[in-house]
Amino acid sequence: MYAYLKGKLAHKDPTYVIIDIGGVGYEVKISLHTFSQIKDQENVQLFTHFHVKEDAQTLFGFAEPREKEVFLHLVSISGVGPSTGLMVLSSLSPKEVEHAIVSEDVRTIQGVKGIGAKTAQRIILELKDKIAKDTAGGDLINIAASSKNTIRNEALAALVTLGINKVAAQKGIDKILKESTHDISLEELIKLALKAA
């Protein structure tokens, strides 16, 4: 229904954005990968997928067509819903997802919260041939680190939104920040916390 949305970023959050288009605010769910790409922009274009179910209509947005393709591949698998698809793309970049599928790396896919061994195997089995045809490249853009306290609060909010227990998320974040020997980005912190959860 909506191929893309282009407008002003009225609100940015690691899990969703609000795009102002002609005075109408569209709430769009995003992955950490997309968040890292658009974090410093005022105006954006997101490639969208409009998901309709009985009790909700949700827009999902992606900074690049490739990420949208990976998302659509993932949600085509039985047992993988849009929330799980976003969780995968918040834990791994599109390139990492594709590499894990093509190289049959069950452990990497299973490392994403909410994905068990059977689902990981099903993803690989059903998507390996489709993904192998795609040879496009692209890497995550590193985002500049802000103060640890701000990062801690933003990471905690994102993890709770993604369904992680608040107390467990706090412990995980604090442990990672304590053990970190360098300035850590918000995206990196959330990824590490997701893997530890």
Backbone as JSON Lines, residues from 0, in Angstrom:
{"i":0,"aa":"M","n":[0.82,-1.2,0.0],"ca":[0.0,0.0,0.0],"c":[0.87,1.26,0.0]}
{"i":1,"aa":"Y","n":[1.81,1.36,0.96],"ca":[2.74,2.49,1.0],"c":[4.12,1.95,0.6]}
{"i":2,"aa":"A","n":[4.68,2.46,-0.5],"ca":[6.01,1.99,-0.92],"c":[7.1,2.67,-0.09]}
{"i":3,"aa":"Y","n":[6.91,3.96,0.17],"ca":[7.85,4.69,1.02],"c":[7.18,5.92,1.59]}
{"i":4,"aa":"L","n":[7.77,6.47,2.65],"ca":[7.33,7.72,3.24],"c":[8.52,8.67,3.24]}
{"i":5,"aa":"K","n":[8.27,9.92,2.85],"ca":[9.34,10.91,2.81],"c":[8.87,12.16,3.52]}
{"i":6,"aa":"G","n":[9.58,12.57,4.56],"ca":[9.15,13.75,5.29],"c":[10.12,14.11,6.41]}
{"i":7,"aa":"K","n":[9.64,14.96,7.31],"ca":[10.47,15.45,8.4],"c":[10.36,14.5,9.6]}
{"i":8,"aa":"L","n":[11.5,14.25,10.22],"ca":[11.51,13.4,11.42],"c":[11.04,14.22,12.61]}
{"i":9,"aa":"A","n":[9.84,13.96,13.05],"ca":[9.28,14.69,14.19],"c":[9.72,14.06,15.51]}
{"i":10,"aa":"H","n":[10.0,12.76,15.49],"ca":[10.43,12.05,16.7],"c":[11.32,10.89,16.3]}
{"i":11,"aa":"K","n":[12.43,10.7,17.05],"ca":[13.34,9.58,16.79],"c":[13.5,8.76,18.05]}
{"i":12,"aa":"D","n":[13.4,7.48,17.92],"ca":[13.56,6.53,19.02],"c":[14.22,5.29,18.42]}
{"i":13,"aa":"P","n":[15.0,4.54,19.2],"ca":[15.63,3.33,18.61],"c":[14.65,2.3,18.07]}
{"i":14,"aa":"T","n":[13.37,2.36,18.46],"ca":[12.41,1.36,17.99],"c":[11.34,1.92,17.05]}
{"i":15,"aa":"Y","n":[11.15,3.24,17.04],"ca":[10.17,3.83,16.12],"c":[10.47,5.3,15.87]}
{"i":16,"aa":"V","n":[9.91,5.79,14.76],"ca":[10.02,7.23,14.45],"c":[8.63,7.74,14.1]}
{"i":17,"aa":"I","n":[8.48,9.06,14.19],"ca":[7.26,9.69,13.69],"c":[7.71,10.63,12.57]}
{"i":18,"aa":"I","n":[7.15,10.4,11.37],"ca":[7.5,11.21,10.21],"c":[6.34,12.15,9.92]}
{"i":19,"aa":"D","n":[6.65,13.45,9.88],"ca":[5.65,14.47,9.6],"c":[5.6,14.69,8.09]}
{"i":20,"aa":"I","n":[4.45,14.37,7.5],"ca":[4.26,14.58,6.06],"c":[3.01,15.44,5.89]}
{"i":21,"aa":"G","n":[3.24,16.69,5.56],"ca":[2.13,17.62,5.35],"c":[1.25,17.8,6.58]}
{"i":22,"aa":"G","n":[1.87,17.78,7.76],"ca":[1.12,18.0,8.99],"c":[0.5,16.74,9.58]}
{"i":23,"aa":"V","n":[0.72,15.59,8.93],"ca":[0.22,14.32,9.46],"c":[1.42,13.51,9.95]}
{"i":24,"aa":"G","n":[1.34,13.04,11.21],"ca":[2.44,12.27,11.77],"c":[2.22,10.77,11.59]}
{"i":25,"aa":"Y","n":[3.13,10.12,10.89],"ca":[3.06,8.67,10.68],"c":[4.02,7.99,11.64]}
{"i":26,"aa":"E","n":[3.48,7.1,12.5],"ca":[4.34,6.34,13.4],"c":[4.83,5.11,12.65]}
{"i":27,"aa":"V","n":[6.15,4.95,12.61],"ca":[6.75,3.86,11.84],"c":[7.7,3.08,12.74]}
{"i":28,"aa":"K","n":[7.5,1.78,12.85],"ca":[8.39,0.92,13.62],"c":[9.66,0.71,12.82]}
{"i":29,"aa":"I","n":[10.8,0.78,13.5],"ca":[12.08,0.61,12.8],"c":[13.0,-0.35,13.57]}
{"i":30,"aa":"S","n":[14.03,-0.8,12.88],"ca":[15.06,-1.63,13.51],"c":[16.21,-0.73,13.97]}
{"i":31,"aa":"L","n":[17.12,-1.29,14.75],"ca":[18.31,-0.53,15.16],"c":[19.18,-0.18,13.97]}
{"i":32,"aa":"H","n":[19.16,-1.04,12.96],"ca":[19.95,-0.78,11.75],"c":[19.46,0.51,11.09]}
{"i":33,"aa":"T","n":[18.14,0.62,10.94],"ca":[17.58,1.84,10.35],"c":[17.83,3.05,11.25]}
{"i":34,"aa":"F","n":[17.65,2.86,12.56],"ca":[17.89,3.96,13.51],"c":[19.3,4.52,13.35]}
{"i":35,"aa":"S","n":[20.29,3.64,13.2],"ca":[21.68,4.09,13.06],"c":[21.88,4.87,11.77]}
{"i":36,"aa":"Q","n":[21.1,4.54,10.73],"ca":[21.25,5.21,9.44],"c":[20.62,6.6,9.44]}
{"i":37,"aa":"I","n":[19.52,6.76,10.18],"ca":[18.76,8.03,10.1],"c":[18.91,8.91,11.33]}
{"i":38,"aa":"K","n":[19.66,8.44,12.32],"ca":[19.72,9.11,13.62],"c":[20.03,10.61,13.54]}
{"i":39,"aa":"D","n":[20.92,11.0,12.64],"ca":[21.35,12.4,12.57],"c":[20.65,13.2,11.46]}
{"i":40,"aa":"Q","n":[19.62,12.65,10.87],"ca":[18.93,13.33,9.77],"c":[17.67,14.05,10.27]}
{"i":41,"aa":"E","n":[17.35,15.13,9.58],"ca":[16.11,15.85,9.89],"c":[14.98,15.41,8.98]}
{"i":42,"aa":"N","n":[15.32,15.16,7.71],"ca":[14.34,14.67,6.74],"c":[14.76,13.29,6.27]}
{"i":43,"aa":"V","n":[13.79,12.4,6.15],"ca":[14.12,11.02,5.79],"c":[13.17,10.47,4.73]}
{"i":44,"aa":"Q","n":[13.64,9.41,4.11],"ca":[12.79,8.59,3.25],"c":[12.94,7.17,3.76]}
{"i":45,"aa":"L","n":[11.83,6.58,4.18],"ca":[11.86,5.2,4.65],"c":[11.03,4.34,3.71]}
{"i":46,"aa":"F","n":[11.59,3.19,3.33],"ca":[10.88,2.22,2.51],"c":[9.99,1.43,3.46]}
{"i":47,"aa":"T","n":[8.7,1.38,3.18],"ca":[7.77,0.88,4.18],"c":[7.06,-0.41,3.81]}
{"i":48,"aa":"H","n":[6.63,-1.08,4.86],"ca":[5.77,-2.26,4.74],"c":[4.58,-2.03,5.66]}
{"i":49,"aa":"F","n":[3.38,-2.12,5.12],"ca":[2.16,-1.88,5.89],"c":[1.6,-3.24,6.3]}
{"i":50,"aa":"H","n":[1.61,-3.51,7.6],"ca":[1.19,-4.82,8.11],"c":[-0.18,-4.69,8.78]}
{"i":51,"aa":"V","n":[-1.13,-5.49,8.31],"ca":[-2.48,-5.43,8.86],"c":[-2.83,-6.76,9.51]}
{"i":52,"aa":"K","n":[-3.31,-6.7,10.75],"ca":[-3.89,-7.88,11.38],"c":[-5.18,-7.45,12.06]}
{"i":53,"aa":"E","n":[-5.89,-8.39,12.64],"ca":[-7.22,-8.11,13.19],"c":[-7.27,-6.93,14.14]}
{"i":54,"aa":"D","n":[-6.27,-6.84,15.04],"ca":[-6.32,-5.82,16.07],"c":[-5.35,-4.66,15.89]}
{"i":55,"aa":"A","n":[-4.63,-4.62,14.76],"ca":[-3.66,-3.54,14.58],"c":[-3.28,-3.35,13.11]}
{"i":56,"aa":"Q","n":[-2.93,-2.1,12.8],"ca":[-2.36,-1.77,11.49],"c":[-1.05,-1.05,11.79]}
{"i":57,"aa":"T","n":[0.05,-1.62,11.31],"ca":[1.36,-1.1,11.68],"c":[2.22,-0.84,10.45]}
{"i":58,"aa":"L","n":[2.9,0.3,10.47],"ca":[3.86,0.63,9.42],"c":[5.26,0.27,9.9]}
{"i":59,"aa":"F","n":[6.01,-0.44,9.08],"ca":[7.41,-0.76,9.37],"c":[8.24,-0.03,8.33]}
{"i":60,"aa":"G","n":[9.31,0.63,8.78],"ca":[10.12,1.41,7.85],"c":[11.59,0.99,7.86]}
{"i":61,"aa":"F","n":[12.22,1.15,6.69],"ca":[13.6,0.72,6.52],"c":[14.38,1.78,5.75]}
{"i":62,"aa":"A","n":[15.62,2.02,6.17],"ca":[16.43,3.06,5.56],"c":[16.84,2.71,4.14]}
{"i":63,"aa":"E","n":[16.86,1.43,3.83],"ca":[17.29,1.01,2.5],"c":[16.42,-0.15,2.0]}
{"i":64,"aa":"P","n":[16.24,-0.24,0.67],"ca":[15.4,-1.3,0.11],"c":[15.88,-2.71,0.49]}
{"i":65,"aa":"R","n":[17.19,-2.86,0.62],"ca":[17.75,-4.17,0.93],"c":[17.27,-4.68,2.29]}
{"i":66,"aa":"E","n":[17.23,-3.78,3.28],"ca":[16.78,-4.19,4.6],"c":[15.3,-4.57,4.55]}
{"i":67,"aa":"K","n":[14.51,-3.83,3.78],"ca":[13.09,-4.16,3.64],"c":[12.94,-5.56,3.02]}
{"i":68,"aa":"E","n":[13.76,-5.86,2.01],"ca":[13.71,-7.17,1.36],"c":[14.01,-8.28,2.36]}
{"i":69,"aa":"V","n":[15.05,-8.08,3.17],"ca":[15.42,-9.09,4.17],"c":[14.26,-9.28,5.17]}
{"i":70,"aa":"F","n":[13.67,-8.16,5.59],"ca":[12.53,-8.22,6.52],"c":[11.37,-9.01,5.91]}
{"i":71,"aa":"L","n":[11.03,-8.71,4.66],"ca":[9.92,-9.41,4.0],"c":[10.22,-10.9,3.83]}
{"i":72,"aa":"H","n":[11.48,-11.22,3.54],"ca":[11.88,-12.63,3.47],"c":[11.65,-13.3,4.82]}
{"i":73,"aa":"L","n":[12.08,-12.63,5.89],"ca":[11.96,-13.21,7.24],"c":[10.51,-13.44,7.64]}
{"i":74,"aa":"V","n":[9.65,-12.43,7.42],"ca":[8.26,-12.56,7.85],"c":[7.45,-13.51,6.98]}
{"i":75,"aa":"S","n":[8.04,-13.93,5.85],"ca":[7.36,-14.92,5.0],"c":[7.48,-16.33,5.6]}
{"i":76,"aa":"I","n":[8.36,-16.48,6.59],"ca":[8.59,-17.77,7.23],"c":[7.53,-18.0,8.31]}
{"i":77,"aa":"S","n":[6.96,-19.18,8.33],"ca":[5.98,-19.53,9.35],"c":[6.62,-19.45,10.73]}
{"i":78,"aa":"G","n":[5.98,-18.72,11.65],"ca":[6.51,-18.58,13.0],"c":[7.37,-17.35,13.21]}
{"i":79,"aa":"V","n":[7.62,-16.59,12.12],"ca":[8.39,-15.34,12.24],"c":[7.46,-14.18,11.92]}
{"i":80,"aa":"G","n":[7.06,-13.44,12.96],"ca":[6.19,-12.28,12.78],"c":[7.02,-11.01,12.59]}
{"i":81,"aa":"P","n":[6.35,-9.89,12.35],"ca":[7.05,-8.62,12.16],"c":[7.94,-8.22,13.35]}
{"i":82,"aa":"S","n":[7.47,-8.48,14.57],"ca":[8.27,-8.12,15.75],"c":[9.57,-8.92,15.79]}
{"i":83,"aa":"T","n":[9.48,-10.2,15.44],"ca":[10.68,-11.04,15.41],"c":[11.59,-10.61,14.26]}
{"i":84,"aa":"G","n":[10.98,-10.25,13.13],"ca":[11.77,-9.77,12.0],"c":[12.57,-8.53,12.37]}
{"i":85,"aa":"L","n":[11.93,-7.59,13.1],"ca":[12.63,-6.39,13.54],"c":[13.71,-6.74,14.56]}
{"i":86,"aa":"M","n":[13.42,-7.72,15.43],"ca":[14.41,-8.15,16.43],"c":[15.67,-8.68,15.74]}
{"i":87,"aa":"V","n":[15.47,-9.45,14.66],"ca":[16.6,-9.98,13.89],"c":[17.42,-8.83,13.33]}
{"i":88,"aa":"L","n":[16.72,-7.84,12.73],"ca":[17.42,-6.72,12.1],"c":[17.92,-5.69,13.11]}
{"i":89,"aa":"S","n":[17.56,-5.86,14.38],"ca":[18.11,-5.02,15.44],"c":[19.34,-5.69,16.04]}
{"i":90,"aa":"S","n":[19.44,-7.0,15.87],"ca":[20.58,-7.75,16.4],"c":[21.68,-7.93,15.36]}
{"i":91,"aa":"L","n":[21.28,-8.01,14.1],"ca":[22.22,-8.23,13.0],"c":[21.92,-7.25,11.87]}
{"i":92,"aa":"S","n":[22.94,-6.85,11.13],"ca":[22.71,-6.0,9.96],"c":[22.13,-6.86,8.85]}
{"i":93,"aa":"P","n":[21.49,-6.26,7.83],"ca":[20.97,-7.07,6.72],"c":[22.05,-7.96,6.11]}
{"i":94,"aa":"K","n":[23.26,-7.41,6.0],"ca":[24.37,-8.18,5.41],"c":[24.7,-9.38,6.29]}
{"i":95,"aa":"E","n":[24.7,-9.18,7.61],"ca":[24.99,-10.28,8.54],"c":[23.9,-11.35,8.49]}
{"i":96,"aa":"V","n":[22.65,-10.92,8.36],"ca":[21.53,-11.87,8.26],"c":[21.71,-12.72,7.0]}
{"i":97,"aa":"E","n":[21.96,-12.03,5.88],"ca":[22.13,-12.75,4.61],"c":[23.31,-13.72,4.67]}
{"i":98,"aa":"H","n":[24.41,-13.27,5.25],"ca":[25.6,-14.11,5.35],"c":[25.32,-15.34,6.2]}
{"i":99,"aa":"A","n":[24.62,-15.14,7.32],"ca":[24.3,-16.25,8.22],"c":[23.4,-17.27,7.52]}
{"i":100,"aa":"I","n":[22.46,-16.78,6.72],"ca":[21.54,-17.69,6.01],"c":[22.28,-18.48,4.93]}
{"i":101,"aa":"V","n":[23.05,-17.76,4.1],"ca":[23.76,-18.4,2.99],"c":[24.81,-19.39,3.5]}
{"i":102,"aa":"S","n":[25.49,-19.05,4.62],"ca":[26.53,-19.94,5.16],"c":[25.94,-20.97,6.14]}
{"i":103,"aa":"E","n":[24.61,-21.0,6.24],"ca":[23.9,-21.95,7.11],"c":[24.39,-21.88,8.56]}
{"i":104,"aa":"D","n":[24.59,-20.65,9.03],"ca":[25.07,-20.4,10.38],"c":[23.88,-20.33,11.36]}
{"i":105,"aa":"V","n":[23.43,-21.51,11.78],"ca":[22.27,-21.62,12.67],"c":[22.53,-20.89,13.98]}
{"i":106,"aa":"R","n":[23.74,-20.99,14.5],"ca":[24.07,-20.41,15.81],"c":[23.86,-18.9,15.83]}
{"i":107,"aa":"T","n":[24.28,-18.21,14.77],"ca":[24.13,-16.75,14.7],"c":[22.65,-16.36,14.71]}
{"i":108,"aa":"I","n":[21.86,-17.04,13.9],"ca":[20.43,-16.71,13.82],"c":[19.73,-17.09,15.12]}
{"i":109,"aa":"Q","n":[20.12,-18.21,15.68],"ca":[19.53,-18.67,16.95],"c":[19.93,-17.74,18.1]}
{"i":110,"aa":"G","n":[21.01,-16.98,17.93],"ca":[21.48,-16.04,18.94],"c":[20.56,-14.85,19.13]}
{"i":111,"aa":"V","n":[19.63,-14.65,18.18],"ca":[18.67,-13.56,18.28],"c":[17.57,-13.96,19.27]}
{"i":112,"aa":"K","n":[17.26,-13.06,20.19],"ca":[16.24,-13.35,21.2],"c":[14.91,-13.7,20.54]}
{"i":113,"aa":"G","n":[14.31,-14.79,20.98],"ca":[13.01,-15.19,20.46],"c":[13.07,-16.2,19.32]}
{"i":114,"aa":"I","n":[14.29,-16.52,18.87],"ca":[14.42,-17.49,17.79],"c":[15.08,-18.76,18.31]}
{"i":115,"aa":"G","n":[14.35,-19.85,18.22],"ca":[14.86,-21.15,18.65],"c":[15.55,-21.87,17.52]}
{"i":116,"aa":"A","n":[16.07,-23.05,17.82],"ca":[16.82,-23.83,16.83],"c":[15.97,-24.2,15.62]}
{"i":117,"aa":"K","n":[14.72,-24.62,15.86],"ca":[13.86,-25.03,14.74],"c":[13.54,-23.87,13.82]}
{"i":118,"aa":"T","n":[13.24,-22.7,14.41],"ca":[12.93,-21.52,13.59],"c":[14.16,-21.09,12.8]}
{"i":119,"aa":"A","n":[15.33,-21.11,13.44],"ca":[16.58,-20.73,12.76],"c":[16.83,-21.66,11.57]}
{"i":120,"aa":"Q","n":[16.62,-22.96,11.77],"ca":[16.81,-23.93,10.69],"c":[15.81,-23.71,9.57]}
{"i":121,"aa":"R","n":[14.55,-23.38,9.94],"ca":[13.52,-23.13,8.94],"c":[13.86,-21.89,8.11]}
{"i":122,"aa":"I","n":[14.36,-20.84,8.78],"ca":[14.76,-19.61,8.08],"c":[15.83,-19.94,7.04]}
{"i":123,"aa":"I","n":[16.84,-20.7,7.45],"ca":[17.93,-21.05,6.54],"c":[17.42,-21.9,5.38]}
{"i":124,"aa":"L","n":[16.65,-22.92,5.7],"ca":[16.13,-23.85,4.69],"c":[15.3,-23.13,3.64]}
{"i":125,"aa":"E","n":[14.4,-22.25,4.09],"ca":[13.47,-21.6,3.16],"c":[14.05,-20.39,2.43]}
{"i":126,"aa":"L","n":[15.09,-19.76,3.02],"ca":[15.59,-18.51,2.42],"c":[16.95,-18.62,1.74]}
{"i":127,"aa":"K","n":[17.66,-19.73,1.95],"ca":[19.03,-19.82,1.44],"c":[19.12,-19.53,-0.05]}
{"i":128,"aa":"D","n":[18.27,-20.17,-0.85],"ca":[18.33,-19.98,-2.31],"c":[17.94,-18.56,-2.72]}
{"i":129,"aa":"K","n":[16.92,-17.99,-2.05],"ca":[16.49,-16.62,-2.38],"c":[17.59,-15.62,-2.08]}
{"i":130,"aa":"I","n":[18.2,-15.76,-0.89],"ca":[19.23,-14.81,-0.46],"c":[20.5,-14.96,-1.3]}
{"i":131,"aa":"A","n":[20.83,-16.17,-1.69],"ca":[22.06,-16.43,-2.45],"c":[22.07,-15.66,-3.77]}
{"i":132,"aa":"K","n":[20.88,-15.4,-4.32],"ca":[20.79,-14.66,-5.58],"c":[21.13,-13.18,-5.41]}
{"i":133,"aa":"D","n":[20.98,-12.7,-4.19],"ca":[21.22,-11.28,-3.92],"c":[22.68,-11.05,-3.59]}
{"i":134,"aa":"T","n":[23.36,-10.26,-4.39],"ca":[24.8,-10.05,-4.17],"c":[25.13,-8.63,-3.72]}
{"i":135,"aa":"A","n":[24.1,-7.84,-3.39],"ca":[24.34,-6.44,-2.99],"c":[25.15,-6.37,-1.71]}
{"i":136,"aa":"G","n":[25.89,-5.28,-1.52],"ca":[26.69,-5.09,-0.31],"c":[26.19,-3.94,0.52]}
{"i":137,"aa":"G","n":[26.72,-3.8,1.71],"ca":[26.34,-2.68,2.57],"c":[26.65,-2.99,4.01]}
{"i":138,"aa":"D","n":[27.15,-2.04,4.71],"ca":[27.51,-2.23,6.11],"c":[26.81,-1.24,7.01]}
{"i":139,"aa":"L","n":[26.8,-1.56,8.27],"ca":[26.23,-0.65,9.26],"c":[27.07,0.62,9.33]}
{"i":140,"aa":"I","n":[26.41,1.71,9.5],"ca":[27.12,2.97,9.72],"c":[27.29,3.13,11.23]}
{"i":141,"aa":"N","n":[28.53,3.36,11.63],"ca":[28.75,3.54,13.07],"c":[28.18,4.87,13.51]}
{"i":142,"aa":"I","n":[27.51,4.86,14.64],"ca":[26.95,6.11,15.15],"c":[27.83,6.64,16.28]}
{"i":143,"aa":"A","n":[27.92,7.93,16.35],"ca":[28.78,8.54,17.37],"c":[28.23,8.27,18.77]}
{"i":144,"aa":"A","n":[29.13,8.04,19.68],"ca":[28.71,7.75,21.06],"c":[28.32,9.05,21.77]}
{"i":145,"aa":"S","n":[27.25,8.99,22.53],"ca":[26.89,10.13,23.37],"c":[27.22,9.77,24.82]}
{"i":146,"aa":"S","n":[26.78,10.57,25.78],"ca":[27.14,10.3,27.16],"c":[26.56,8.96,27.62]}
{"i":147,"aa":"K","n":[27.29,8.31,28.54],"ca":[26.9,6.96,28.98],"c":[25.51,6.94,29.62]}
{"i":148,"aa":"N","n":[25.17,7.99,30.35],"ca":[23.89,8.01,31.02],"c":[22.74,8.08,30.02]}
{"i":149,"aa":"T","n":[22.88,8.96,29.01],"ca":[21.85,9.08,27.97],"c":[21.73,7.77,27.21]}
{"i":150,"aa":"I","n":[22.87,7.2,26.85],"ca":[22.89,5.92,26.14],"c":[22.21,4.84,26.98]}
{"i":151,"aa":"R","n":[22.52,4.83,28.27],"ca":[21.95,3.8,29.17],"c":[20.43,3.89,29.17]}
{"i":152,"aa":"N","n":[19.9,5.11,29.31],"ca":[18.45,5.31,29.36],"c":[17.77,4.96,28.04]}
{"i":153,"aa":"E","n":[18.39,5.38,26.92],"ca":[17.82,5.08,25.6],"c":[17.85,3.58,25.33]}
{"i":154,"aa":"A","n":[18.95,2.93,25.71],"ca":[19.08,1.48,25.51],"c":[18.04,0.74,26.34]}
{"i":155,"aa":"L","n":[17.86,1.17,27.58],"ca":[16.88,0.53,28.47],"c":[15.47,0.66,27.89]}
{"i":156,"aa":"A","n":[15.13,1.85,27.43],"ca":[13.79,2.08,26.83],"c":[13.59,1.19,25.61]}
{"i":157,"aa":"A","n":[14.62,1.08,24.78],"ca":[14.53,0.25,23.57],"c":[14.36,-1.22,23.92]}
{"i":158,"aa":"L","n":[15.12,-1.7,24.9],"ca":[15.05,-3.12,25.29],"c":[13.69,-3.46,25.88]}
{"i":159,"aa":"V","n":[13.16,-2.56,26.71],"ca":[11.84,-2.8,27.3],"c":[10.77,-2.83,26.19]}
{"i":160,"aa":"T","n":[10.9,-1.92,25.2],"ca":[9.98,-1.9,24.07],"c":[10.06,-3.2,23.27]}
{"i":161,"aa":"L","n":[11.27,-3.76,23.19],"ca":[11.48,-5.01,22.44],"c":[11.04,-6.24,23.24]}
{"i":162,"aa":"G","n":[10.56,-6.01,24.48],"ca":[10.01,-7.11,25.26],"c":[10.93,-7.72,26.31]}
{"i":163,"aa":"I","n":[12.08,-7.06,26.56],"ca":[13.01,-7.57,27.57],"c":[12.57,-7.08,28.96]}
{"i":164,"aa":"N","n":[12.67,-7.93,29.96],"ca":[12.35,-7.57,31.34],"c":[13.22,-6.39,31.77]}
{"i":165,"aa":"K","n":[12.6,-5.36,32.39],"ca":[13.32,-4.13,32.72],"c":[14.49,-4.36,33.67]}
{"i":166,"aa":"V","n":[14.27,-5.16,34.72],"ca":[15.34,-5.41,35.7],"c":[16.5,-6.15,35.03]}
{"i":167,"aa":"A","n":[16.17,-7.16,34.22],"ca":[17.21,-7.93,33.52],"c":[17.95,-7.03,32.54]}
{"i":168,"aa":"A","n":[17.21,-6.15,31.86],"ca":[17.83,-5.23,30.89],"c":[18.79,-4.28,31.59]}
{"i":169,"aa":"Q","n":[18.37,-3.74,32.76],"ca":[19.23,-2.83,33.52],"c":[20.53,-3.51,33.93]}
{"i":170,"aa":"K","n":[20.41,-4.73,34.45],"ca":[21.6,-5.47,34.88],"c":[22.54,-5.71,33.71]}
{"i":171,"aa":"G","n":[21.96,-6.13,32.57],"ca":[22.76,-6.4,31.38],"c":[23.48,-5.17,30.88]}
{"i":172,"aa":"I","n":[22.76,-4.04,30.81],"ca":[23.33,-2.78,30.33],"c":[24.46,-2.32,31.26]}
{"i":173,"aa":"D","n":[24.2,-2.35,32.57],"ca":[25.22,-1.9,33.53],"c":[26.48,-2.76,33.45]}
{"i":174,"aa":"K","n":[26.3,-4.06,33.28],"ca":[27.44,-4.97,33.18],"c":[28.27,-4.66,31.93]}
{"i":175,"aa":"I","n":[27.58,-4.45,30.81],"ca":[28.27,-4.14,29.55],"c":[29.02,-2.81,29.65]}
{"i":176,"aa":"L","n":[28.35,-1.78,30.23],"ca":[29.0,-0.48,30.36],"c":[30.22,-0.54,31.28]}
{"i":177,"aa":"K","n":[30.1,-1.34,32.34],"ca":[31.19,-1.48,33.3],"c":[32.4,-2.16,32.67]}
{"i":178,"aa":"E","n":[32.12,-3.18,31.85],"ca":[33.21,-3.97,31.25],"c":[33.76,-3.35,29.97]}
{"i":179,"aa":"S","n":[33.04,-2.37,29.41],"ca":[33.46,-1.78,28.14],"c":[34.73,-0.94,28.32]}
{"i":180,"aa":"T","n":[35.68,-1.18,27.42],"ca":[36.97,-0.46,27.51],"c":[37.01,0.75,26.57]}
{"i":181,"aa":"H","n":[35.94,0.94,25.8],"ca":[35.9,2.07,24.87],"c":[34.51,2.73,24.92]}
{"i":182,"aa":"D","n":[34.4,3.88,24.26],"ca":[33.09,4.54,24.16],"c":[32.18,3.66,23.31]}
{"i":183,"aa":"I","n":[31.06,3.29,23.86],"ca":[30.15,2.35,23.19],"c":[28.98,3.11,22.59]}
{"i":184,"aa":"S","n":[28.57,2.73,21.39],"ca":[27.43,3.39,20.75],"c":[26.14,2.78,21.28]}
{"i":185,"aa":"L","n":[25.06,3.53,21.15],"ca":[23.74,3.06,21.61],"c":[23.39,1.74,20.93]}
{"i":186,"aa":"E","n":[23.59,1.72,19.62],"ca":[23.26,0.52,18.83],"c":[24.05,-0.7,19.31]}
{"i":187,"aa":"E","n":[25.34,-0.49,19.53],"ca":[26.22,-1.58,19.99],"c":[25.79,-2.08,21.36]}
{"i":188,"aa":"L","n":[25.44,-1.14,22.24],"ca":[25.01,-1.49,23.59],"c":[23.74,-2.32,23.55]}
{"i":189,"aa":"I","n":[22.77,-1.91,22.73],"ca":[21.5,-2.64,22.64],"c":[21.75,-4.04,22.06]}
{"i":190,"aa":"K","n":[22.59,-4.12,21.04],"ca":[22.9,-5.42,20.44],"c":[23.52,-6.37,21.46]}
{"i":191,"aa":"L","n":[24.49,-5.85,22.21],"ca":[25.16,-6.69,23.22],"c":[24.18,-7.12,24.31]}
{"i":192,"aa":"A","n":[23.32,-6.19,24.7],"ca":[22.32,-6.49,25.74],"c":[21.31,-7.52,25.24]}
{"i":193,"aa":"L","n":[20.95,-7.44,23.95],"ca":[20.01,-8.41,23.38],"c":[20.62,-9.8,23.37]}
{"i":194,"aa":"K","n":[21.92,-9.86,23.04],"ca":[22.59,-11.16,23.01],"c":[22.73,-11.75,24.43]}
{"i":195,"aa":"A","n":[22.89,-10.85,25.4],"ca":[23.06,-11.31,26.79],"c":[21.73,-11.67,27.46]}
{"i":196,"aa":"A","n":[20.63,-11.14,26.92],"ca":[19.31,-11.33,27.55],"c":[18.85,-12.79,27.47]}
